[in-house]
Amino acid sequence: MSLTILNDPFSSDAITSISPLHVNADTVWDGFRLNKSLNSGLLRLNETKSESLPLFKSDILQLNLEDVPLPDLSSAPSISSSGTESEPEHDIQRDHEDDEAANIWILPDVIEKKAINKLLTWDTFLNRRHAELPSGYISEAGPRTFAAIVAAKSSTVGVKNVKSDVLLNAFFELGMGRSSALFDWNEQEHRFTRKLETFTAKGYSAHLLQDLFETTARVGTYSKALAETFQGSADLSSPCRVAFLAASRAALHAIHVHLETSRPAIKSLLQLKAIISKVEGLVTTLKQCNDAVQVCKTDDDLLSAVTRGAATASSSYPGVEEVLQSMFARTCRPLLEQLSSEIGLSTPGQAGDDGLSLGMTSPNEQVWNTVFHRDVSGTISETRQSLSLLKLYAPDCPVLVNSEYRQSSLSTLEIVYTINALSSLQARSAAYEDARSSLLTSAKSSTTTSLLVTPASDSFGLDGPDPVQFSSDDPFQLDLDFFAPGRILLGETEQDELQERVMCCLESSELDDTPFQVDIEQALPLSVTPLISAQHRILSYAVLELLFQEYNLIEHINMQRHFHFLSNASFSSRLGIALFDPDQRTGDTQRRTGGATGLRLQSRDTWPPASSELRLVLMGILSDSLVSSTDRSVEDSISFAIRDMSSDELEKCRDVDSIHALDFLRLQYKPPDDVLGTVLTPDALEKYDRVFQLLLRILRVHKLTQSMLRESEATDHQVVFEMHHFITTLADYCHNTAIELHWRKFEDVLRNVKAHLANKDYDNTLRMVKSQDYLRVLHERTLDSILHGLFLKKRESSVRRLLDEILSTILLFAAHRRQTHNADDTADGFMVKRKELQARFRDQVKRFMDALGSQSQAEAPSMHQGFAGQDLTNNDVNLPEYLLLRLDMSGYWTRKSHGRGISYVDL
């Protein structure tokens, strides 16, 4: 093998020509020594036969050589001298072809390539003499070619050819809402019009220009209309309207800033159209919202219109939702600031303005009722009332002192739109409540002092750099951290959030679909409810402390029970004697002779008595019953009074034997201050008066049956005993069951709340009674339950009417007995009348018991639950069946048809 072949890297001769391998036979393993057969020294095949392979026969392809003709060999080929001479040349050519076939990997460019000593760099890579082939696409041929093709298909007569840069500038000015060389503002039609009917530019079609004109003209028209709205707004009395217009103006200004910033980068109408298309959605949304706001008269209508417009725009123009959220937050900011001032989260904005006075209605009351749920608006009203009470009656309350010291970001109402942000607001509200409640539960500890002298950011654990404050302690001391990068100088404001959102909406190509978004309609109530609830709880606890510890609410409520419910034994006994005992002297006699006085209802010729006599007889009883009270305000707050009645009702009072004879008399209670008035409301006092009126009637009839029982005769002893048993059972039911059953539970709540307040237990106090309004509702519900048990509610009117008839019959029977003392007892007329009244009484009692049975069946489910093991303090006890059982315990009225009467054993 030659040296040239070995040095040639593309030659294959070294592979095809392999020298023989000379191996010594002694070194070969016996296993590979095969002596011309398959048997070796180690490997052998048993029973092998050396036979030839069978011939291959194919059923499909067969070669039949018998049919192939052989060449004719009869004539020998001629041999010339020329052929002999050319034979060496043919051999040389054949050898050359064989060499080329063998050296197929040898390329001429590689073998014949000349060495290049020139340095290869990118500077020498570019061939400046290279000419690119012309493109076959019209879009790459240039604007002239495109214009020529467009002109060939349409008429160009009267069409003005405008330069591209002039046309681009005109469309940009149109999008900004300004006139230009090609477009002008038509004041009459309130739209932009063309100064040239038809025009064109090289590289743009008429369809593109028309489409761009419509879009850009719409944006420019809306922008100019919005600008005119901002300048011509006359009704600026509503803070929300002013805030919305300011937010709209800021958003439009941000849009124009974006367009002006993008102006140098716009080189073609297609780029301008892409930018204007994004601007169109935002400007259209602003125009729609402003049109909706212009027709609104109140702030609640304005907020509703903005929320509806935002909901519609979010579905029509994706991407503008964040801008609308920021605008809605700015619109609500004046209302939130006013709300924060009303409920004590921030100090009033004007000097000398202490917020709303007690009893005043907030000017935004209608807004809260419309925007918020009924529970939230009620919480706002209660919080505002609590703040007014504390400012009037407890101005030194720690909560008020600290709330006016410095405003904290923890007590700032704001609107957020994500679940994570709502969770953060909830945590901030909890931190605010913990900090403020510590002022109430440890008002005399060092915590209060530290909170008052420590900045809110330190006390509440706020993070972030504080603005630079200049200390007045040492004016010559240099603050070395003044120029620190993290310090925020006074007067330096952060970038406008609304402008950031507008820029993000116009510049971002992808929609930022943040998960767990909150609808804009629900964002406001969900954002402000946590902080409002925290403030409501804090102020409610302070008012509850005021009620129970300073103004002795429990004693005033117990006074209502003692006198209106006649639970004071001394007062009830003396009142009965003064009104119904015939042996008492009148008021005029007492002036002359002294001694006990009374009105002697059943022994007077004229009724009702004069107001002076009434005051003389009854006020002494009330004053003597209040001697044990240590609070002077309790004694001065209650008195007897004449009820306001119509002429018909006064006429009924003139009849001494009528059940209405004492309806003119009432107990009048006036809360000594507004703090107690939050619980002892006029509605509650009216319910107390209804109970007092019924109990006074029962007391009168009970005194009357007692006197009749002592003076009873054999002829009427049984019916008098029946009357006395009925009225005694009814009185016991009223005092010991209907009233005591429900009052006991209410009294336990009051006792527990007072104990928690004494222990400064903030959480358990509010767990028992959430606020003074909750206590008022609990008080009124207790009275409603008592009215239900005494059949004084509207749905028990049939039972109450039968009871009045029974009491009237007893009074008529007593009057008839008094008349018989002056006449012949054996007179037929008197006996018939007496028997008639006896039969009427018994019939009325039976009908009353039937009505109780019907009433008890309506309350049967609660009755079965009550007597199945539940405590009698449960409000679901079936009281009508309980009274029915008491009246007919021995089955007297059910066995009346058998002739058996009632006895002492039956009682």
Protein Blocks (a to p, Z undefined) as FASTA:
>chain_A
ZZklmmpmkbcklmmpccdddddfklpcfklmcghiabdfkbccehiacddddddddfkb
ccdfklpccddfkbccdddfklmmmmmmmmmmmmmmmmmmmmmmbcfklmmpccdfbdcd
fklmpcfkbccdddfbfklnojklmmmmmmmmpccehiacddfklmmmmmmmmmnopacf
kbccdfklopaddfbfbdcdehiafklmmmmmmmmmmmmmmmmmmmmmmmmmmblmbmkl
mmmmmmmmmmmmmmmmmmmmmmmmpmbfklmmmmmmmmmmmmmmmmmmmmmmmmpcbfkl
mmmmmmmmmmmmmmmmghjlmmmmmmmmmmmmmmmmmmmmmnopaccfbghiabjaehia
cfklmmmmmmpcfklmmmmmmmmmmmmmmmmmmmmbfklmmmmmpccfklpccddfbfkl
mmmmmmmmmmmmmmmmmmmmmmmbmklmmmmmpcfklmnopacdddddddfkbmmbccfk
lmgmkbccehiacddfklmmmmmmmmpmbdcddehiacfklmmmmmmmmmmmmmmmmmmm
mmmmmmmmmnommlmmmmmmmmmnopafklmmmmmmmmmmmkbccfklmmmngpaddekl
mlcfbdcddfklmmmmmmmmmmmmmmmpmbfklmmmgccddddddfklmmmmmpmkbmkl
mmmpccddddfbfklmmmmgfklmmmmmmmmmmmmmmmmmmmmmmmmmmmpcfklmmmmm
mmmmmmmmmmmmmmmmmmmmmmmmmmmmmmmmmmmmmnopaklmmmmpmbfklmmmmmmm
mmmmmmmmnopafklmmmmmmmmmmmmmmmmmmmmmmmmmmmcfkbmklmmmmmmmmmmm
mmmmmmmmmmmmmmmmmmmmmmmmmmnopafkbmkbcfklmmmmmmmmnommmmmmnopa
cdfklZZ
